[in-house]
Amino acid sequence: MIKLVVFDIDGVITDGSITLSEDGHEQKRINLKDIDSIFELKSQGFKIGAITGEETKIVNYFEKRFPWDYFYKGKKNKLTCIHEIEEKSNIDKNEICYIGDGKYDAQLIKYVGLGVCPFDATEKAKENADIILKKSGGHGCIEELVNIVQNYNDKNNNINYFYKRLKEHNEVFTSIASDINLIQDVMKVGNDIVNLLKNNSQIFLCGNGGSAADAQHIATEFVSRFYKERKALNAEALTVNTSTLTAIGNDYSFDRVFERQLEAKAKPGDILIGISTSGKSKNVVKALEYAKNNGIITCILMGNYENKSLDEICDYMIKVPSKVTPRIQEAHIFIGHLIAEYVEEQIFKG
């Protein structure tokens, strides 16, 4: 539950632009609806605060204009101010909403329970935000924010549940964006696939349950098309032939349903992409073992788990930084889409 809403001023309460009068005085634009919205938050029992890096006459005006519980001016290190508020108020960071738009706001947006930025915020602020508003700073974004905070705290309409899951999703993708090794491996897999398809080799994919669906989904992006009108690319999910799967499972064991198909179809120079959120699916691991021993490039998409046996059999281990299965699978589809789009672009340029 959000108890405290903290604002940046310039670019949030104002639109971030400056108008100069003939005598050189600065003027800034503010939306009357946003003024009303700040007072509305206060009237509904929320504590309100502001932290700005500036210390000007306009800032002094804002300090007097609203009934702030906390007001900091001339502060570039805004996170220090939030820590001070936490100590004074006994409000936990997860009970704080912060809205900002610039580079000095990004760290704080990521730190609090609900980080928000206007539509016209900097890219760094947007990367760290849980919610990017539809409206820009000084153009009604605070009115929009009030509605979100009200719904976030309303336990009866389940909006809070939605935002919590969305926050989990955003945190995973923000972590991916800062993991340069993961990004490099994803792009290396894309380049390997470009080269092997040019040499008439093939992509194989496998997984269980939701990961089986992901394998089929990603294979289809190659065989059908992604964006371009082009010839089909050779990819196959090893999860679709029920007669083959049940026969191998019955005659041998379920652990071999993918390995046996590779024995029949794959050749050196192909690639196998195994998908397993835990990295411990026995049939996926056995397929990767077979592939590694037979000159097939091996890649696994998984979550943030340890399985030392994979170190020896996988050319690429792409670990989504999460242990929450649906969040991992959401990232797997993103990675699959990205690779398919990249491969299509590289092979069919122009």
Buried (B, 14 or more C-beta within 10 A) or exposed (E): EBBBBBBBBBBBBBBBEEEEEEEEEEEBBBBEBBBEBBEBBBEEEBBBBBBBBBEBEBBEEBBEEBEBBBBBBEBEBBBEBBEEBBEEBEBEBEBBBBBBBBEBBBBBBBBBBBBBBBBBBBEBBBBBBBBBBEBBBBBBBBBBBBEBBBBBBEEEEEBBEEBBEEBBBBBBBBBBEEBEEBBEBBEBBBEBBBBBBEEEBBBBBBBBBBBBBBBBBBBBBBEEBBEEEEEEBBBBBBBEBEEBBEEBBEEEEBBBBBBBBBEEEBEEBBBBBBBBBBBBBBBBBBBBBBBBEBEBBBBBBBBBBEBEEBEEBBBBBBBBBBEBBEBBBBBBBBBBBBBBBBBBBBBBEE
